[in-house]
Amino acid sequence: MTFKTLARIGLVAIFGLGTLGAYADSIAPIQDYHYGQHLDVKKVVAIHDHNATACGVVVAEMDYLDSKGQPHSVQYENYATGACHDGG
């Protein structure tokens, strides 16, 4: 590999990591969802829950982008059934 190739790879890696940090800084704090609350959801980015390891009401979290592309995170109660029938 030539020096130019290595320099290009290094620059791509550095700038790529910089954009990840900027995205992490732009995420809003987690808000609690209340029944009937309007959410402007354009795209769901991720859902975090404990359905596989719990039985009953658990707190789940949804990360999403609104219609303007701004990231948001909301937590809500969800009923998990993943571990309800472990005994047979």
TORLUMSE-707037 format. One record per residue (C-alpha): residue number from 1; z, x, y. Coordinates in steps of 0.2 Angstrom, whole numbers. Layout:
BEGIN
(NUM (Z X Y));
...
***
This chain:
BEGIN
(1 (0 0 0));
(2 (-4 6 17));
(3 (8 6 32));
(4 (-1 -8 40));
(5 (2 -19 25));
(6 (20 -15 24));
(7 (22 -18 42));
(8 (14 -35 41));
(9 (25 -40 26));
(10 (40 -35 36));
(11 (36 -45 51));
(12 (32 -61 41));
(13 (49 -59 32));
(14 (58 -57 48));
(15 (50 -71 58));
(16 (51 -82 42));
(17 (70 -80 41));
(18 (72 -83 60));
(19 (64 -100 58));
(20 (76 -104 45));
(21 (91 -100 56));
(22 (83 -110 70));
(23 (81 -125 59));
(24 (100 -124 53));
(25 (105 -123 71));
(26 (96 -139 75));
(27 (104 -150 62));
(28 (115 -163 70));
(29 (133 -165 64));
(30 (136 -177 50));
(31 (139 -195 56));
(32 (147 -209 46));
(33 (136 -224 42));
(34 (143 -241 46));
(35 (135 -257 38));
(36 (122 -264 49));
(37 (119 -248 59));
(38 (101 -245 63));
(39 (94 -228 58));
(40 (78 -222 64));
(41 (72 -213 48));
(42 (54 -206 47));
(43 (57 -195 32));
(44 (71 -192 20));
(45 (73 -173 18));
(46 (88 -173 5));
(47 (101 -184 -3));
(48 (117 -176 -9));
(49 (128 -186 -20));
(50 (140 -184 -35));
(51 (133 -197 -46));
(52 (132 -187 -62));
(53 (150 -181 -62));
(54 (159 -196 -55));
(55 (163 -214 -59));
(56 (167 -226 -44));
(57 (165 -224 -25));
(58 (159 -207 -19));
(59 (154 -201 -2));
(60 (135 -197 -2));
(61 (125 -188 12));
(62 (107 -190 18));
(63 (98 -178 28));
(64 (83 -186 37));
(65 (70 -184 52));
(66 (69 -197 65));
(67 (52 -203 72));
(68 (53 -189 85));
(69 (55 -176 71));
(70 (73 -173 76));
(71 (85 -169 61));
(72 (100 -180 57));
(73 (113 -181 43));
(74 (123 -197 39));
(75 (136 -199 26));
(76 (140 -216 17));
(77 (149 -223 2));
(78 (139 -225 -14));
(79 (145 -231 -31));
(80 (142 -218 -44));
(81 (140 -222 -63));
(82 (136 -205 -70));
(83 (152 -202 -79));
(84 (158 -220 -82));
(85 (153 -220 -100));
(86 (159 -203 -106));
(87 (169 -209 -120));
(88 (156 -219 -129));
***
